Amino acid sequence: MARGGFREGAGRKKEYNEPVKKILLGLPESVLKQLDSYASAKKLSRPKAVAILVEQAMMDQSGNLAIQ
């Protein structure tokens, strides 16, 4: 009897539609607490919260990229 292996629909769903690169990020504890508070309030994972905050920081008030 065969066991294991890939089953369609099994496993964790991908959060992104592109490759993900893992990094090590050092933050002051106070900033990490703020990040975790934001992520918790928005029901996000810590990495997803960072991605959203970076995206927001890159946009100007009209919704265009502020830095090119």
Contacts in CASP RR format, 6 or more apart in sequence:
PFRMAT RR
TARGET T0000
AUTHOR 0000-0000-0000
METHOD contacts of the structure
MODEL  1
MARGGFREGAGRKKEYNEPVKKILLGLPESVLKQLDSYASAKKLSRPKAV
AILVEQAMMDQSGNLAIQ
15 45 0 8 1.000
15 47 0 8 1.000
15 48 0 8 1.000
25 50 0 8 1.000
27 35 0 8 1.000
35 46 0 8 1.000
35 49 0 8 1.000
35 50 0 8 1.000
35 53 0 8 1.000
36 46 0 8 1.000
38 44 0 8 1.000
38 49 0 8 1.000
38 53 0 8 1.000
39 45 0 8 1.000
39 46 0 8 1.000
39 48 0 8 1.000
39 49 0 8 1.000
42 49 0 8 1.000
42 52 0 8 1.000
44 52 0 8 1.000
58 65 0 8 1.000
58 66 0 8 1.000
58 67 0 8 1.000
59 65 0 8 1.000
59 66 0 8 1.000
60 66 0 8 1.000
END
